[in-house]
């Protein structure tokens, strides 16, 4: 090979080597390097902040660390709704208040403020309406029929308190319909801390106890009792089925048995004793009855005795108690025509917007697969109060004058008028 060829070959090799340099295939870096901060703090570390000193003191005095000892795993996530010191003092839980409380009392308080799972603010900002979260607090006085984890079998289980969370358009946190401050949640390795501006209190009364203690619902309660008593005069009805089985099969409205979770009712499908399902009420005041001429119990009795339902030859119920038909849209839960499909039948006032209500379909409570659209139309008056009306009805709209009264089964929304179905006559 002559000298010229050698020089030419060397140049080719140099050019090829330069062309194959890795740097030539790497694009120039763009943008700003994103800093990554690993979260090392735990929930208990966050509680050591000075603004949570009273909540932290209550935690350390309680049995919470022992109760959660098995739960503090690498994968377990919890959310703490933490009142700041000002909120704790307002609730009487200053240093002296905490010193005077028993460990069991503090356990109950703190378990109600502890949610299973991590509440992410990004998810909260995009959701519409409330999302249900389970707390760690149980109430041993009540049970409910639930599916066990990973099973389609329904069985009686201890009652567990829930919290329903949402964010308003202004960024306010709602817990069970009540504004509790504008949060800036703190992420932790095993969950998140959301600061709230009040101490949250679990419901201790069921629907019946709450209505009876209020004093505004004497005619509503009497109407329910009269409706129940009329069904109980039908000889073909199996007497122990009055509370639950026939409730779903025949009645449009709720019953005293359904509202009183202290009673033992036969659950026909399972053949054993069980207690209630969650629900919500649009509870009409005494004035709501008086507005349609039902001034007292005698007026209610006359109306209810206008027709008596009966069993035909096929053992099917014919007709309903008149008061049952009148009040058919005031209860929202496990009942014919008002069982929300696929979601818990628990709604707070902030849920009553077209974006949510127009998407809800209802079932008959009997797993038939038959669904209908929600028969109620929601709107707001000039003061921002929720109003509702049965679709197709010419009766005046009812206004929720006192929303989100928390009870064991769910909230009571007090309304100033009856929700009268189309065609109902007095």
Secondary structure as GFF3:
##gff-version 3
##sequence-region A 1 426
A	DSSP	alpha_helix	3	19	.	.	.	ID=ss1
A	DSSP	three_ten_helix	22	25	.	.	.	ID=ss2
A	DSSP	alpha_helix	43	46	.	.	.	ID=ss3
A	DSSP	three_ten_helix	50	52	.	.	.	ID=ss4
A	DSSP	alpha_helix	53	61	.	.	.	ID=ss5
A	DSSP	alpha_helix	64	67	.	.	.	ID=ss6
A	DSSP	beta_strand	78	83	.	.	.	ID=ss7
A	DSSP	alpha_helix	85	90	.	.	.	ID=ss8
A	DSSP	alpha_helix	95	100	.	.	.	ID=ss9
A	DSSP	alpha_helix	103	112	.	.	.	ID=ss10
A	DSSP	beta_strand	114	116	.	.	.	ID=ss11
A	DSSP	alpha_helix	121	126	.	.	.	ID=ss12
A	DSSP	beta_strand	131	147	.	.	.	ID=ss13
A	DSSP	beta_strand	154	167	.	.	.	ID=ss14
A	DSSP	beta_strand	173	175	.	.	.	ID=ss15
A	DSSP	beta_strand	178	179	.	.	.	ID=ss16
A	DSSP	beta_strand	186	188	.	.	.	ID=ss17
A	DSSP	beta_strand	191	196	.	.	.	ID=ss18
A	DSSP	alpha_helix	207	214	.	.	.	ID=ss19
A	DSSP	alpha_helix	218	231	.	.	.	ID=ss20
A	DSSP	three_ten_helix	239	241	.	.	.	ID=ss21
A	DSSP	alpha_helix	245	250	.	.	.	ID=ss22
A	DSSP	alpha_helix	256	259	.	.	.	ID=ss23
A	DSSP	beta_strand	265	267	.	.	.	ID=ss24
A	DSSP	beta_strand	272	274	.	.	.	ID=ss25
A	DSSP	beta_strand	280	284	.	.	.	ID=ss26
A	DSSP	alpha_helix	286	290	.	.	.	ID=ss27
A	DSSP	alpha_helix	297	304	.	.	.	ID=ss28
A	DSSP	beta_strand	310	311	.	.	.	ID=ss29
A	DSSP	beta_strand	317	318	.	.	.	ID=ss30
A	DSSP	alpha_helix	322	326	.	.	.	ID=ss31
A	DSSP	beta_strand	331	332	.	.	.	ID=ss32
A	DSSP	beta_strand	339	340	.	.	.	ID=ss33
A	DSSP	three_ten_helix	349	351	.	.	.	ID=ss34
A	DSSP	alpha_helix	354	357	.	.	.	ID=ss35
A	DSSP	beta_strand	361	363	.	.	.	ID=ss36
A	DSSP	beta_strand	371	373	.	.	.	ID=ss37
A	DSSP	beta_strand	376	380	.	.	.	ID=ss38
A	DSSP	beta_strand	386	390	.	.	.	ID=ss39
A	DSSP	beta_strand	398	405	.	.	.	ID=ss40
A	DSSP	beta_strand	412	415	.	.	.	ID=ss41
###
